[in-house]
Amino acid sequence: MWEEITIMAYTSQIKDPRQQTMDSTIILDPTLLRAAQRIYRTYCMLHPRNAKRPYGIAIHRKSYRGQLIFRNNPILLPGECFVPTKQLEVEI
């Protein structure tokens, strides 16, 4: 009399409460924000006609080394944080 029940869930439907949205504004260390702005400003000066706009910058909290992120959901390394482009443009 036992019936087998199959439940299917797509990964896009499953919400992880630990996952932060990339659109939320996070208050960062001012030095970290300035380093991210410098990286973004350099990219904009070197590629003024590039139509591809980054989503933001992944930057290490201690070394201030950063990398432009062109993907929607970046995977960060330990010690890194994500600074969205919206926050960089507001502060520049």
C-alpha positions as CSV (number, residue, x, y, z in Angstrom):
1,M,0.0,0.0,0.0
2,W,3.0,2.3,0.1
3,E,3.2,4.6,-2.8
4,E,6.4,6.0,-4.1
5,I,6.4,9.8,-4.2
6,T,9.0,11.7,-6.3
7,I,9.6,15.3,-5.5
8,M,11.5,17.3,-8.1
9,A,13.0,20.7,-7.3
10,Y,15.1,22.8,-9.6
11,T,18.1,24.5,-8.2
12,S,16.7,27.9,-9.2
13,Q,13.7,27.3,-7.0
14,I,15.6,26.4,-3.9
15,K,16.5,29.5,-1.8
16,D,19.5,29.5,0.4
17,P,19.1,31.8,3.3
18,R,22.8,32.3,3.6
19,Q,23.1,33.6,0.1
20,Q,23.2,37.3,-0.2
21,T,21.7,39.1,-3.1
22,M,24.1,41.0,-5.3
23,D,21.7,44.0,-5.5
24,S,21.9,44.7,-1.8
25,T,24.1,47.6,-0.8
26,I,26.6,46.7,1.8
27,I,28.6,49.2,3.9
28,L,32.3,48.4,3.4
29,D,35.5,49.6,4.8
30,P,36.3,52.9,3.1
31,T,39.8,51.8,2.2
32,L,38.4,48.7,0.6
33,L,35.8,50.7,-1.3
34,R,38.5,53.1,-2.6
35,A,40.6,50.2,-3.8
36,A,37.6,48.8,-5.7
37,Q,36.8,52.2,-7.2
38,R,40.4,52.5,-8.4
39,I,40.2,49.1,-10.1
40,Y,36.9,50.0,-11.7
41,R,38.1,53.5,-12.8
42,T,41.2,51.9,-14.4
43,Y,39.0,49.5,-16.3
44,C,36.7,52.3,-17.5
45,M,39.7,54.4,-18.7
46,L,41.4,51.5,-20.5
47,H,38.1,50.3,-22.1
48,P,36.0,53.4,-22.7
49,R,34.0,51.9,-25.6
50,N,33.6,48.4,-24.2
51,A,29.9,47.6,-24.1
52,K,30.5,44.8,-21.5
53,R,29.8,46.3,-18.1
54,P,31.0,44.3,-15.1
55,Y,28.6,43.3,-12.3
56,G,31.2,44.4,-9.7
57,I,34.6,43.6,-8.2
58,A,35.7,40.7,-6.0
59,I,38.3,42.2,-3.7
60,H,40.4,40.7,-1.0
61,R,39.9,42.4,2.4
62,K,43.5,42.4,3.5
63,S,45.6,42.7,0.3
64,Y,43.1,44.9,-1.6
65,R,43.8,42.9,-4.7
66,G,40.7,42.8,-6.9
67,Q,39.3,41.4,-10.1
68,L,36.4,42.5,-12.2
69,I,33.4,40.1,-12.2
70,F,31.3,39.7,-15.4
71,R,29.1,36.9,-14.1
72,N,25.8,37.3,-12.3
73,N,26.6,35.1,-9.2
74,P,30.3,35.3,-8.5
75,I,32.1,32.6,-6.5
76,L,34.3,34.3,-3.9
77,L,37.4,33.0,-2.4
78,P,38.0,33.1,1.4
79,G,38.8,36.6,2.5
80,E,37.1,38.2,-0.6
81,C,34.0,40.3,-0.7
82,F,31.9,41.5,-3.6
83,V,31.4,45.2,-4.4
84,P,28.6,45.7,-6.9
85,T,29.0,48.2,-9.7
86,K,26.1,50.2,-8.5
87,Q,27.9,51.0,-5.3
88,L,31.1,51.9,-7.1
89,E,29.3,54.3,-9.5
90,V,27.5,56.0,-6.7
91,E,30.7,56.7,-4.8
92,I,32.8,57.9,-7.8
